C-alpha cells in the first residue's frame, strides 16, 4: 500500500510539473551600413595594414556598369567573407546622396565595409586611389596585406578572373 501511495503521489506531482526545454535560435542578419570616408581613410585602406586580402570597389548608383557588376561582388563576398578576406565599397555619389546609396546597398545585401566619399571633388578621390587612374568607374583594386596591389583596373570586372586572383592570394 505504501508503494502504491508513493507512486500515486509521484504521478500527481510530476503531472503538474512542466519542464519546457526550448531552444530558440535567433538568426541575426548582418546590418548593411555606410560611413563616410575621406582622403586619409582611403590611403589607409590601400595601405592595408590588416591581415586580410582587401577588394576595394569604387562605384556609384548613377553608373550603369557599376550597378550591373554589383551582384558579382556580392557573390564573391559571400564565397570568401569567412576567410581572410574583406570587401570594401566606396561610393562616388555626392555625400548628400548617402541615404540613396544606403538603400541600394541594403537592397543588394552588401554585407561589406561600405563607404561614401565625403567630398564632391572626385579628383581628390582619383588622385588618392591611383594618380594614373583617369576616373572611369567602376574601379576595382585588390590589395594584399601590407599594401601590395594585386589588381587595379577601371571598368566592369570579369568575376572569374577576380575569383582566381582572390583564390591565389588566399592560398
VMD Tcl script that draws the C-alpha trace (Angstrom):
set ca {
  {0.00 0.00 0.00}
  {2.84 2.40 0.82}
  {4.48 1.80 -2.55}
  {1.18 2.46 -4.35}
  {0.65 5.67 -2.39}
  {4.16 6.89 -3.24}
  {3.55 6.04 -6.91}
  {0.21 7.92 -6.96}
  {1.72 10.97 -5.20}
  {4.69 10.89 -7.61}
  {2.36 10.79 -10.61}
  {0.33 13.72 -9.27}
  {3.45 15.78 -8.52}
  {5.14 15.06 -11.83}
  {1.97 15.60 -13.86}
  {1.76 19.15 -12.53}
  {5.37 19.96 -13.28}
  {6.07 21.01 -16.81}
  {9.60 21.02 -17.91}
  {9.98 23.08 -21.01}
  {13.15 22.65 -22.92}
  {13.06 25.21 -25.63}
  {15.98 26.24 -27.73}
  {15.48 29.41 -29.58}
  {17.83 30.13 -32.41}
  {17.88 33.77 -33.21}
  {19.34 34.45 -36.58}
  {20.54 37.97 -36.85}
  {21.23 39.18 -40.31}
  {24.25 41.42 -40.52}
  {23.19 45.01 -40.86}
  {24.15 46.87 -44.01}
  {25.63 50.22 -43.02}
  {27.51 53.05 -44.67}
  {30.02 55.55 -43.35}
  {31.75 58.49 -44.94}
  {35.41 58.29 -45.86}
  {37.92 60.91 -46.84}
  {41.36 61.02 -48.39}
  {43.23 59.77 -45.31}
  {40.80 56.92 -44.76}
  {41.22 55.79 -48.36}
  {45.00 55.96 -48.07}
  {44.78 53.72 -45.00}
  {42.52 51.25 -46.82}
  {45.06 50.97 -49.63}
  {47.98 50.63 -47.18}
  {46.10 47.60 -45.86}
  {47.80 47.08 -42.54}
  {45.26 44.32 -41.80}
  {45.94 40.62 -42.26}
  {43.12 40.37 -44.81}
  {43.08 40.42 -48.57}
  {41.06 43.53 -49.42}
  {38.93 44.06 -52.53}
  {38.01 47.72 -52.96}
  {35.29 48.62 -55.43}
  {34.68 52.28 -56.32}
  {31.25 52.73 -57.83}
  {28.17 54.98 -57.96}
  {24.41 54.49 -58.12}
  {24.24 56.58 -61.32}
  {26.81 54.34 -63.08}
  {25.12 51.61 -65.13}
  {28.19 49.32 -65.35}
  {28.74 49.71 -61.58}
  {25.18 48.65 -60.82}
  {25.32 45.73 -63.28}
  {28.52 44.26 -61.80}
  {27.48 44.75 -58.17}
  {25.81 41.30 -57.83}
  {29.13 39.70 -58.86}
  {30.83 41.37 -55.89}
  {28.04 40.24 -53.57}
  {28.58 36.64 -54.74}
  {32.36 36.87 -54.37}
  {31.98 38.33 -50.91}
  {29.57 35.58 -49.92}
  {32.05 32.96 -51.10}
  {35.13 34.42 -49.38}
  {34.00 36.50 -46.39}
  {34.55 33.66 -43.92}
  {38.19 33.57 -44.93}
  {40.93 36.17 -44.57}
  {39.08 38.49 -46.95}
  {37.38 41.87 -46.84}
  {35.20 43.59 -49.45}
  {35.09 47.37 -49.26}
  {32.80 49.56 -51.34}
  {33.36 53.26 -51.86}
  {30.52 55.17 -53.47}
  {31.46 58.13 -55.63}
  {27.93 59.53 -55.29}
  {27.72 63.04 -53.79}
  {27.69 62.90 -49.96}
  {24.13 64.26 -49.88}
  {23.01 61.02 -51.62}
  {24.10 58.84 -48.69}
  {20.53 57.68 -47.95}
  {20.01 56.65 -51.59}
  {23.32 54.78 -51.56}
  {22.43 53.01 -48.32}
  {19.06 51.90 -49.74}
  {20.84 50.48 -52.80}
  {23.35 48.64 -50.60}
  {20.57 47.23 -48.43}
  {18.57 46.09 -51.46}
  {21.66 44.32 -52.83}
  {22.51 42.90 -49.38}
  {26.00 44.35 -49.50}
  {27.36 42.84 -46.29}
  {30.65 44.66 -46.56}
  {32.53 47.67 -45.31}
  {30.64 50.38 -47.19}
  {31.68 53.99 -47.58}
  {30.65 57.09 -49.46}
  {33.37 59.58 -50.37}
  {32.92 62.65 -48.18}
  {33.55 65.22 -50.90}
  {32.05 66.11 -54.24}
  {35.58 66.68 -55.54}
  {36.09 63.37 -57.31}
  {39.55 64.45 -58.47}
  {40.65 64.09 -54.84}
  {39.31 60.55 -54.85}
  {41.05 59.72 -58.11}
  {44.41 61.18 -57.03}
  {44.22 59.38 -53.69}
  {43.42 55.97 -55.14}
  {45.78 55.99 -58.11}
  {47.23 59.08 -59.85}
  {47.36 57.07 -63.12}
  {43.64 56.33 -62.92}
  {41.68 58.57 -65.31}
  {38.50 58.46 -63.23}
  {36.41 55.89 -65.11}
  {34.22 53.87 -62.78}
  {33.73 51.21 -61.70}
  {37.30 50.92 -60.46}
  {38.47 47.86 -58.58}
  {41.57 47.22 -56.52}
  {42.74 44.04 -54.85}
  {45.20 44.85 -52.10}
  {47.23 42.23 -50.25}
  {48.09 42.69 -46.59}
  {50.93 45.18 -46.44}
  {49.54 47.23 -49.33}
  {50.81 45.33 -52.37}
  {48.39 45.99 -55.24}
  {47.49 42.72 -56.96}
  {44.90 44.21 -59.30}
  {43.86 47.76 -60.22}
  {41.55 48.24 -63.17}
  {38.76 50.53 -64.33}
  {35.71 49.01 -65.94}
  {33.48 46.04 -65.28}
  {35.23 43.09 -63.68}
  {35.50 39.58 -65.04}
  {34.20 37.66 -62.00}
  {36.19 34.52 -62.88}
  {39.41 36.49 -63.16}
  {38.78 38.23 -59.82}
  {37.86 34.91 -58.19}
  {41.12 33.42 -59.45}
  {43.18 36.31 -58.09}
  {41.43 36.06 -54.72}
  {41.87 32.29 -54.51}
  {45.54 32.58 -55.45}
  {46.17 35.26 -52.85}
  {44.36 33.36 -50.09}
  {46.40 30.17 -50.56}
}
mol new
graphics top color blue
foreach p $ca { graphics top sphere $p radius 0.5 }
foreach p [lrange $ca 0 end-1] q [lrange $ca 1 end] { graphics top cylinder $p $q radius 0.2 }
display resetview
